[in-house]
Amino acid sequence: MRRNIYFYYGRMRYRPLGRTGIEVSEIGYGAWGIGGILWRGGSDDSATAALHRAFELGLSFIDTALVYGEGHSEQLVGAIAPKGVAIATKVPPKNRLWPARPGFGIEEVFPYDYIMSCTEESLRNLNRDFVDLQQLHVWNPEWINDDGLRQAFADLKKSGKARHVGVSLNNHDPDSALELMRSGFIDTVQVIYNIFDQSPESKMLPLAAELGVGVLARVPLDEGALTGTITEQTTFEEGDFRARYFRGDRKKQVVEHVDALNRDLNGLVTDGAASLPQIALRYCLSNPAVSTVIPGMRSIRNVEANCAASDAGALDAKVLAMLKRHAWDRDFYGG
Ligand SMILES: NC(=O)c1ccc[n+]([C@@H]2O[C@H](COP(=O)([O-])OP(=O)(O)OC[C@H]3O[C@@H](n4cnc5c(N)ncnc54)[C@H](OP(=O)(O)O)[C@@H]3O)[C@@H](O)[C@H]2O)c1
């Protein structure tokens, strides 16, 4: 018997993606993990089931990238996503350097022809004529006045191959795109925003709200730290990027921070979507400048839990004030 989606999982809510005219589900699908390669331990069967379940629950926005599984994430998404689901993808840096480094000119990283050919390749993987959003996978503010980039974005839109364009910002560097946002030639920004990294709140998110720039809140669960499932004994398969992210004494640090967070949260959130990952997603959605939050998910279980966070809505002011104390300034990607 078909389950009653509203009763069991709550109702998905939608928000405008900035001034693009697109409405997107508050919970979007982070599709890095389903590409495999850097995320081990998943399977295409599980990813396919998770994607189907997400669409059943009203999810209508997916964030993928050409580089995720070297096209595999895009291929899975393209094979399954119904027509009305908005797809965002990304052009990888040509020099394959994440994050973007100062001093590398745009001609080495995002030359015009390369942006165009990567977009064509993504469209083939996705089996679509257009993407709803094409993003640069890294951003360096030194590139702001580059004519080739502006031309590439303009031509992608004119040809209809990308309806909208944006950038995905370097890790923990939300203010690197303030001038770009003011320039008016991007529609969206993708930024790390979570209970530990609250830095977008000071400048970037208010500016996005003022200008109508869409915001994709990425890594809302701090690569799994904010799910509460990382312990000092957690191990990752060789080749899984998290083995590096959580290396050395970092798992111990995560446990200490998550324990402190759980102690402060104890009894404060009492409605139906009150698990730590759900609170982490609701934290992002409590900021009205956020258009969609894009947790990585590879299982039906996680899709159902995460989609339920939308209906539960914003956290109240008392909880948000308490969470301010849990900001944690560090960079586990680098170093
Ligand atoms: N430079 C960039 O542009 C960039 C960089 C990183 C990420 N992103 C985008 O942002 C998305 C999200 O980031 P992310 O996937 O790296 O990290 P994330 O969303 O912070 O965390 C994903 C992890 O949380 C787990 N998880 C998800 N929901 C859960 C739940 N309800 N309960 C317990 N565990 C749960 C996932 O498990 P399972 O995988 O087993 O479901 C996975 O291990 C990516 O998929 C990608 O689209 C972009």
The ligand as an SDF file (V2000), in Angstrom:
LIG
                    3D

 48 52  0  0  0  0  0  0  0  0999 V2000
   33.4300   22.5720   -3.6420 N   0  0  0  0  0  0  0  0  0  0  0  0
   32.1510   22.2750   -3.7710 C   0  0  0  0  0  0  0  0  0  0  0  0
   31.4780   22.8320   -4.5910 O   0  0  0  0  0  0  0  0  0  0  0  0
   31.5430   21.2190   -2.8820 C   0  0  0  0  0  0  0  0  0  0  0  0
   32.3210   20.5960   -1.8940 C   0  0  0  0  0  0  0  0  0  0  0  0
   31.6950   19.6820   -1.0480 C   0  0  0  0  0  0  0  0  0  0  0  0
   30.3450   19.4170   -1.1960 C   0  0  0  0  0  0  0  0  0  0  0  0
   29.6090   20.0180   -2.1790 N   0  0  0  0  0  0  0  0  0  0  0  0
   28.1690   19.7260   -2.3600 C   0  0  0  0  0  0  0  0  0  0  0  0
   27.5280   19.7350   -1.0880 O   0  0  0  0  0  0  0  0  0  0  0  0
   26.8890   18.4680   -0.8670 C   0  0  0  0  0  0  0  0  0  0  0  0
   26.8390   18.1350    0.6060 C   0  0  0  0  0  0  0  0  0  0  0  0
   28.1230   17.9800    1.1320 O   0  0  0  0  0  0  0  0  0  0  0  0
   28.7260   16.5420    1.4980 P   0  0  0  0  0  0  0  0  0  0  0  0
   27.9020   15.4870    0.8530 O   0  0  0  0  0  0  0  0  0  0  0  0
   30.1660   16.5950    1.1690 O   0  0  0  0  0  0  0  0  0  0  0  0
   28.6380   16.5040    3.0890 O   0  0  0  0  0  0  0  0  0  0  0  0
   27.4300   16.6510    4.1500 P   0  0  0  0  0  0  0  0  0  0  0  0
   26.1570   16.8510    3.4570 O   0  0  0  0  0  0  0  0  0  0  0  0
   27.8730   17.6490    5.1670 O   0  0  0  0  0  0  0  0  0  0  0  0
   27.4900   15.2200    4.8710 O   0  0  0  0  0  0  0  0  0  0  0  0
   27.2190   14.0370    4.1620 C   0  0  0  0  0  0  0  0  0  0  0  0
   27.3440   12.8730    5.1430 C   0  0  0  0  0  0  0  0  0  0  0  0
   26.2480   12.9060    6.0640 O   0  0  0  0  0  0  0  0  0  0  0  0
   25.6020   11.6420    6.0610 C   0  0  0  0  0  0  0  0  0  0  0  0
   24.1650   11.8670    6.3060 N   0  0  0  0  0  0  0  0  0  0  0  0
   23.2930   12.5590    5.5240 C   0  0  0  0  0  0  0  0  0  0  0  0
   22.0780   12.6070    6.1040 N   0  0  0  0  0  0  0  0  0  0  0  0
   22.1700   11.9100    7.2650 C   0  0  0  0  0  0  0  0  0  0  0  0
   21.2460   11.5870    8.2920 C   0  0  0  0  0  0  0  0  0  0  0  0
   19.9870   12.0180    8.2580 N   0  0  0  0  0  0  0  0  0  0  0  0
   21.6970   10.8360    9.3480 N   0  0  0  0  0  0  0  0  0  0  0  0
   22.9800   10.4110    9.4040 C   0  0  0  0  0  0  0  0  0  0  0  0
   23.8960   10.6800    8.4600 N   0  0  0  0  0  0  0  0  0  0  0  0
   23.4900   11.4200    7.3870 C   0  0  0  0  0  0  0  0  0  0  0  0
   25.8740   11.0450    4.7120 C   0  0  0  0  0  0  0  0  0  0  0  0
   25.7660    9.6550    4.7750 O   0  0  0  0  0  0  0  0  0  0  0  0
   25.4860    8.7910    3.4360 P   0  0  0  0  0  0  0  0  0  0  0  0
   26.4100    9.3120    2.4040 O   0  0  0  0  0  0  0  0  0  0  0  0
   25.7850    7.4120    3.8210 O   0  0  0  0  0  0  0  0  0  0  0  0
   24.0370    9.0100    3.0970 O   0  0  0  0  0  0  0  0  0  0  0  0
   27.2980   11.5230    4.4710 C   0  0  0  0  0  0  0  0  0  0  0  0
   28.2050   10.6700    5.1530 O   0  0  0  0  0  0  0  0  0  0  0  0
   27.7170   17.5010   -1.7420 C   0  0  0  0  0  0  0  0  0  0  0  0
   27.0500   16.2770   -1.9700 O   0  0  0  0  0  0  0  0  0  0  0  0
   27.9090   18.3470   -2.9700 C   0  0  0  0  0  0  0  0  0  0  0  0
   26.7300   18.3740   -3.7520 O   0  0  0  0  0  0  0  0  0  0  0  0
   30.1940   20.9290   -3.0090 C   0  0  0  0  0  0  0  0  0  0  0  0
  1  2  1  0
  2  3  2  0
  2  4  1  0
  4  5  1  0
  4 48  2  0
  5  6  2  0
  6  7  1  0
  7  8  2  0
  8  9  1  0
  8 48  1  0
  9 10  1  0
  9 46  1  0
 10 11  1  0
 11 12  1  0
 11 44  1  0
 12 13  1  0
 13 14  1  0
 14 15  2  0
 14 16  1  0
 14 17  1  0
 17 18  1  0
 18 19  2  0
 18 20  1  0
 18 21  1  0
 21 22  1  0
 22 23  1  0
 23 24  1  0
 23 42  1  0
 24 25  1  0
 25 26  1  0
 25 36  1  0
 26 27  1  0
 26 35  1  0
 27 28  2  0
 28 29  1  0
 29 30  1  0
 29 35  2  0
 30 31  1  0
 30 32  2  0
 32 33  1  0
 33 34  2  0
 34 35  1  0
 36 37  1  0
 36 42  1  0
 37 38  1  0
 38 39  2  0
 38 40  1  0
 38 41  1  0
 42 43  1  0
 44 45  1  0
 44 46  1  0
 46 47  1  0
M  CHG  2   8   1  16  -1
M  END
$$$$
